[in-house]
Amino acid sequence: MKNLFILLLSFSLSSLAYSQNCTYSFKGNLTETNKETILNELSLVPLVENCTVIFKIDQQMGQIRFSLKKSNERNENESPFSPIDVKAILLKYALEPVDFTLN
């Protein structure tokens, strides 16, 4: 009975969805208009949510922070996340990607 309880508990905990925090550092000049457009484009990247852009004008450096929604359930229609998608958005707006970090 104890083993059955432990088995059910571990199964229920492993099936819960969780998210991972990510940051992508960049260099360049970011306008307010481009900032909003980048946030809109990031919201279309699969599994990306809670996007924010932090930019320091005096240093011409910034960070994109976002969460990756993860689920243990496999969906054949769900596209996997790739940091290359975020990099392509940065390059589109003449920003130089520096470092991608998955926390």
C-alpha positions, -999 to +999 in steps of 0.1 A: +000+000+000+029+024+009+046+017-025+013+024-043+010+057-026+046+067-034+041+056-070+009+077-074+025+107-057+056+106-079+035+102-110+012+132-101+042+154-094+060+144-126+030+152-147+027+188-136+036+216-160+065+238-150+084+266-167+121+276-171+134+311-171+156+323-199+176+353-208+192+364-241+217+393-239+223+416-268+241+447-279+230+475-302+205+504-304+170+495-295+142+520-301+109+519-281+090+510-313+113+480-320+111+470-283+073+466-286+076+448-320+102+424-306+079+416-277+050+409-301+072+386-322+085+368-292+050+360-281+046+341-313+076+318-307+064+283-295+064+278-257+076+314-249+056+334-224+061+363-199+085+383-222+102+414-210+130+436-225+155+454-204+176+479-222+203+504-210+206+532-234+239+545-221+256+511-225+238+501-257+231+466-241+201+448-230+184+415-221+153+397-232+138+377-203+111+351-208+098+318-195+095+286-214+064+267-207+072+231-203+049+201-200+057+164-197+028+156-220+039+152-256+019+169-283+027+161-319+015+195-330+036+214-306+068+229-320+099+227-298+116+258-286+149+269-302+170+299-291+178+303-328+142+318-332+150+345-306+184+351-322+167+356-356+144+382-341+174+401-326+192+400-359+162+413-378+163+445-357+201+449-362+209+438-326+239+417-319+231+385-299+256+380-271+246+352-247+216+328-242+211+314-207+186+288-196+180+289-158 
